[in-house]
Amino acid sequence: MATARRAPPGEMSRRLTFLLAVAAGAAIGNLYWTQPLLGLIAGDLRTATATAGWLVTATQVGYAVGVLLLVPLGDVLDRRRFVPLMLSASAAVLLMCALATSIGVLLLALGLLGVTTISGQVLTPLAGDLAGAADRGRVVGVVGSGTLTGILASRTISGLVADAAGWRAIFAVAAVVAVLLAIVLRRAIPPLAPRTRMPYPRLVASVFAVVLRERAARWTLVLAGTGFAAFSLFWTALTFLLSSPPFGYPAPVIGLFGLAGLAGVLSGLRGGRLHDRGWSLPATGAAWSLALGAFVVAAFAGRSLALVLVAVVMIDVALQTQALLNRARLFALSDEARSRLNTALATSNFIGAAVGSAAATMLWSVGGWTAITSTGAALCGVALAAWALGRRGPLVVRAAVDAPPRQSSGVPGLTRPVS
């Protein structure tokens, strides 16, 4: 196996860090344009709001497929070419969304959008490759916070654009942004040789191989998937809550609630620094405790705007902090296979997100807000139990698997000393 040169630390300037954060945020935002618009889309396409809720699920399922099948290519392709290619593909599908004439066509288009809008998951390990070891957590935190900003700001932007020009306009605007970012990133990303070379089937198989081998990866993925399930459960159901009595808010107002969650951006920056200081696991436990408290607050927020806002801030700070700590911990496992590790992480995240959004649609129909908050609290309890069991063993990353090997791991690009 031929291994390409490593990207020299120090190439990750503040300007490039910021650009990658913006691009990652714009890409991930494509998954969430529809969330505050479910009622609006349902009315325009003459379907039930609960049916429109499956639009979010379709996007997230497509994203999980795209991450699994395409993100590993970040380890074997020149990302300076690969990222603009994926941005261009997502621009084409965004136009398809804008022109959709039925709920079925829009479901298909959003599924394809999920598959193609994976460039943010390629940019995050790229940032980790370009950063030095001493500040890798901080850099990954900044780019990850850009992702969080995209998730939250997308709801606000989507609502405002839809109010001014209709729900289709946001997809057209996003297509233009994707094309512009493709051009800028083609020039800004430094030329990098592939980090490894192997046939595509073996590349995808190695994603599963590293997860099976690395116990810390498996336990971290459990926490990651649970976190995104809780996050998606809350935000999908929040749209239903805020569009129903006693609130009855229109899409632009619902979108503004995403701004309250931007407090999670600052927590993400802090989360990266906590990892660099060796506090990853204690901070993860604290984040999940905060998430549990947030769902308790949310349980009493069915008729209180103030409590809704408090719950939004708490949930976003808690779940985004643990998400960024998960990513930094996984990236510490390997230098040569970060795209594949990120593939496993993102697949777990968005399977969890798809389950969460689907559960929100079903739970809202049978039990309303009470069923949502009870399920969210239960998910936090499961995550806290996993953290408590794993923090002194299975979740500990003891050594980078790319250290000089005494015995091969059997996974391309992954080796570990044998004690």
C-alpha positions, 0 to 999 in steps of 0.5 A: 500500500502506498501512503501519501505524504502527510499534510504539514501542520501549520497550513491551517491558517485562521483564514482557511479555518474560517472558510472551512467553517463557513463551507461546512455550515453551508453544506450542513444547512441543506439538511435543515431548510425544510424544518421550519417550513413543514406547515408551509410546504404541506399547504402548498403541496396539499398534504398533511403536516405529519406527512411533510415531517418525513421530508426531514427524515428523507434528507437525513437518511440520504445523508447517512447513505452519502456519508457512508459511501462517499466520505471515505473517498476523502482518504484516497482522493485529492480533496481540493477537487473532491469537495468542489465536485460534491458542492456542484452536485448538491447545487444541481439537486437543490434546483430539483428541490426548488422545482418539485411539484409534488410531495413525492418528487420533493421526498426524492429530491431531498433524499438525493440532496442528503447524499450529495451534501456531504462536503462538510464531513470531508472538510472537518477531517481535512481541518484535522489533517492540516492542524498541528496536534497541539491545537487540533481540538480547537481547529476541529471545534471551530469547523464543527461550530461552523457546522452547528451555526449552519444547522441553527441559522438554516432554520432562521434563514429558511423562514425569512426567505420563505416569508419573502419569496416562498419556500422554493426560493431558499433552495434556489439561493442555496444552489447559488451559494454552493456554486460560489463555495465550490469556486472559492474552495477550489482555490483555497484548499492546498493541494494534497496528495491522497492519504492512502491508496486502496480499491473502493470496496476495501476502502468502505470495508475498512470503515467497518474494520476500524469500528470493529477493532477500536472499542473506544470508537464503538462506545463513542459512536453510541453516544454520538448517535444517541445525541443526534437522535435527541437533537433531531427529536427536539427540533423536529417536534419544536416545529410542530409545537410552535406552529400549533396552539397556543403559539401558532407562529408562522414559519419565519418566527419559528425559524428565529428560534434557531438563533437561541441555539447559537449559544451552542457555537460558543460551547463548541469552541470551548469543547475543542479546548477541553479536549486539548486539555485532556478533559474530554470525558468529564466534559462529556458527562457534564454535557449529557447531564445538562441535556437531561435537565434541558428535557425536564425544562422542556416538559414544562414548556408546552405553554411557556415561550420563556421555558421554550427558549431556555430549553433550546439554549440548554439542549444546543449547548449540551448536545453540540458540546458532546458532539464535538468532543466525540469527534475530537476523541475519534480523530485522536485515534488515527492520522491516516484514516480520519475521513473513514473515522469521520464516516463512521461518526457521521453515519452514526450521527445521521442514522440517529438524526433520522430515527429522531425525526421519524420518532418525533413525527410518530410521537407527536401524533400519539402523545404530543409534546409530553411524549417528545420530552419523555422520550428525550429524557429517556435517551439522555438517561441511556447516554449517561449510563453508557458514559458512566460505564465507559469513562474509565475504560471503553471510552478512553483513547489510550494511544494513536493507532498510527504510532510506530507499529509492532504489529499491524492492525489489519486495517489499512492505515491503522496500526497500534503497538501491542502491549 
